[in-house]
Amino acid sequence: MDISLLEKLQSKFECNQCGKCCAVGGEISLSPSDVQRAAKGFDMMYTDFINQYLDKSLDFGARYLFKSHTPCMFLDKLSRACSLHHCKPRMCRDYPFKLYARGECNLEAVLTCPVAFNMLEDHLNGVE
């Protein structure tokens, strides 16, 4: 897919918070700034957030992974709400089109999202 198309689609994307992407999950990597934002959003100390929610340190502390990711550990399985939505990591904010453009998810993961699916269908049908 054309990068400019993906950027255009991402700029129009509005998450409906259905939780489908979180239910499918995937390895979400967090930068130190993602960890800082999430820790602040949960009113926690940086290191406490790491100890409680993060499993591995990648690249010597430059990236972290959630302890559990399929489904995402921050997805409420009953309400389908994301408890991180107000302070979600960059990978989650960039889902689906920016993430796909960077090669950090596949087309199947993009099509999991009903909003993204409808946007792509509209694009293919010439609807703007």
Residue pairs with C-beta under 8 A, 6 or more apart in sequence:
1 100
1 101
3 101
5 123
6 97
6 98
6 100
6 101
7 97
7 98
7 101
9 97
9 116
9 119
9 120
9 123
10 94
10 96
10 97
10 98
10 101
12 119
13 96
13 97
13 115
13 116
13 119
14 115
15 115
16 114
16 115
17 80
17 81
17 82
17 85
18 80
18 113
18 114
18 115
19 75
19 76
19 80
19 81
19 82
20 112
20 113
20 114
21 92
21 95
21 96
21 109
21 112
21 113
22 71
22 72
22 74
22 75
22 80
22 82
23 71
23 72
23 75
23 80
24 70
24 71
24 109
24 112
25 69
25 70
25 71
25 72
26 69
26 70
26 105
26 109
27 65
27 66
27 69
28 65
28 66
28 69
28 72
28 89
28 91
28 92
29 58
29 63
29 64
29 65
29 89
29 91
30 38
30 54
30 63
30 64
30 65
30 66
30 89
30 90
30 91
31 62
31 63
31 89
31 90
32 61
32 62
33 90
34 64
34 89
34 90
34 91
35 46
35 49
35 50
35 54
35 64
36 46
37 87
37 89
38 49
38 53
38 84
38 87
38 88
38 89
39 45
39 46
39 48
39 49
40 87
41 84
41 86
41 87
42 49
42 87
44 52
50 64
53 66
53 67
53 73
54 64
54 65
54 66
54 67
55 64
55 65
55 66
55 67
56 64
56 65
57 63
57 64
58 64
58 65
66 72
66 73
66 74
67 73
71 77
72 82
74 82
74 83
74 84
75 81
75 82
75 83
76 82
76 83
82 88
82 92
84 92
91 99
91 104
94 102
94 104
95 105
95 109
95 113
96 105
96 109
96 110
96 112
96 113
96 116
97 110
97 116
99 105
99 109
99 110
100 106
100 107
100 109
100 110
110 116
110 117
110 120
111 117
111 120
122 128
